[in-house]
Amino acid sequence: MSDIVVRIAARGDGVTASGRHVAFAAPGDVVAEDGSVTAGPHRQVPPCRHFPECGGCQLQHVDDEAYAAYLVERVSGALAQHDLTGDVRAPHLSPPRTRRRATLRAMKAGGRVLLGFNAEKSNRIIDLAECHILRPELFALLDPLRRLLGLLLAPKRTAEIHLTLADQGVDLLLKGVKADGFEAAQGLVDFAGEQGLARLSLDEGVGPEVRWEPQPATATLSGRPVPLPIAAFLQATEDGERALVDSVLEAVGTPATSADLFAGIGTFALALPGRVLAAEAGRGAVLALKRAAPSIAAQHRDLYRRPLMADELNGLDAVVLDPPRSGAEAQVEQLAASTVPRIAYVSCNPATFARDAAVLVSGGYRLDWVRPVGQFRWSTHVELAAAFSR
Ligand SMILES: C[S@@+](CC[C@H](N)C(=O)[O-])C[C@H]1O[C@@H](n2cnc3c(N)ncnc32)[C@H](O)[C@@H]1O
């Protein structure tokens, strides 16, 4: 008997009605008893020649409707694990070629430089001849970088290439690359000038050292240029950032006083009306935010060890939090014990989000809605913004 693929599992496999996992199957595909698969209406031709070897994308074989349904199911599934239900809205999907931040790997092998993402579940580097997720400004640097690394990389050595699009151009950090001596140092400066880079830094294992930055690099957030620390967090796409900021503003309303926790360089703090307290563990990020917006009370604080306590939170009209993948266990316990009327929770991990949501709900909060955001298009990475109130 044939079996129909009904959903996509967390890691990207198709799952049939009878529970069979089938690699690269899309919802609606029909799986015969002998394992052969007939493509259904949600199958699409993967746009990139490197799919599925390249680890940058896992879901190019499904159409946008199936990708959106996958994002919704990942969030509802995580909530169901904690007996929670909620209004999971239609996701925002970032268009192709909008990713403005990426980490690639490079290696010199057989006299040439391979440069790209790791292969799926492997350390092998996929030498990218095309990429449908990176912004064209980032992709355009790949060939020039191959030539530069051909001069700087020792055979068989690997390097990490961090690319971020700043206001002034590409901010490039090379990790694991040495540029000793006059010729190499001058070569780096010439490369940065020719490519119109915003900044070029090298990390030889003892922290980043800037080699080129003709003007201070900035990222404009909510219309305000913020000094951009090297390798600072920035939302992966500009439209994803807008979708998250709009969701946060809808969740919190117009607070007179609020806190932005895990604030980074201020993606949400700078968008919030009224008086804002921001807390963040990265010293460079806190200093950048203070410089861009002196009126924001920015605190350098480790919120895992020293969360804002309930009595510090009480009296605020709203709290925004956007923790790393491990979530914000200690901080949500304090929030659950607080009287803050509105919370916007931004997350890059549905599992830890659902765990933390359960703590808030058991503290008396209502989960009003969740909006998934697919800013890592075609990957299994899910982001979301959620609204809680009491
Ligand atoms: C997902 S990013 C969000 C940043 C910011 N909200 C944004 O959207 O640009 C998470 C932030 O949490 C910070 N962080 C990580 N661990 C932390 C901790 N223990 N206490 C406070 N902040 C932490 C990171 O430095 C990072 O800036």
The ligand as a Tripos MOL2 file, in Angstrom:
@<TRIPOS>MOLECULE
LIG
   27    29     1     0     0
SMALL
NO_CHARGES

@<TRIPOS>ATOM
      1 C1         19.9520   36.0880   19.8090 C.3       1 LIG1
      2 S1         21.0440   37.3730   20.2480 S.3       1 LIG1
      3 C2         19.9410   38.7320   20.3020 C.3       1 LIG1
      4 C3         20.5550   40.0940   20.2800 C.3       1 LIG1
      5 C4         19.5950   41.2460   20.0290 C.3       1 LIG1
      6 N1         18.3660   41.1190   20.7680 N.3       1 LIG1
      7 C5         19.2980   41.4260   18.5590 C.2       1 LIG1
      8 O1         18.1890   41.0640   18.1170 O.co2     1 LIG1
      9 O2         20.1450   41.9160   17.8130 O.co2     1 LIG1
     10 C6         21.3310   36.9560   21.9190 C.3       1 LIG1
     11 C7         22.1640   37.9450   22.6860 C.3       1 LIG1
     12 O3         22.3130   37.4450   24.0250 O.3       1 LIG1
     13 C8         23.6070   37.7720   24.4890 C.3       1 LIG1
     14 N2         23.8990   36.8480   25.6070 N.ar      1 LIG1
     15 C9         24.3660   35.5750   25.5360 C.ar      1 LIG1
     16 N3         24.4760   35.0620   26.7810 N.ar      1 LIG1
     17 C10        24.0620   36.0240   27.6390 C.ar      1 LIG1
     18 C11        23.9300   36.0940   29.0600 C.ar      1 LIG1
     19 N4         24.2680   35.0660   29.8230 N.pl3     1 LIG1
     20 N5         23.4510   37.2290   29.6130 N.ar      1 LIG1
     21 C12        23.1030   38.2810   28.8210 C.ar      1 LIG1
     22 N6         23.2190   38.2900   27.4810 N.ar      1 LIG1
     23 C13        23.6870   37.1670   26.8940 C.ar      1 LIG1
     24 C14        24.4860   37.6120   23.2640 C.3       1 LIG1
     25 O4         25.6870   38.3460   23.4100 O.3       1 LIG1
     26 C15        23.5810   38.1630   22.1560 C.3       1 LIG1
     27 O5         23.8000   39.5410   21.9750 O.3       1 LIG1
@<TRIPOS>BOND
     1     1     2 1
     2     2     3 1
     3     2    10 1
     4     3     4 1
     5     4     5 1
     6     5     6 1
     7     5     7 1
     8     7     8 2
     9     7     9 1
    10    10    11 1
    11    11    12 1
    12    11    26 1
    13    12    13 1
    14    13    14 1
    15    13    24 1
    16    14    15 ar
    17    14    23 ar
    18    15    16 ar
    19    16    17 ar
    20    17    18 ar
    21    17    23 ar
    22    18    19 1
    23    18    20 ar
    24    20    21 ar
    25    21    22 ar
    26    22    23 ar
    27    24    25 1
    28    24    26 1
    29    26    27 1
@<TRIPOS>SUBSTRUCTURE
     1 LIG1         1 GROUP 0 **** ****
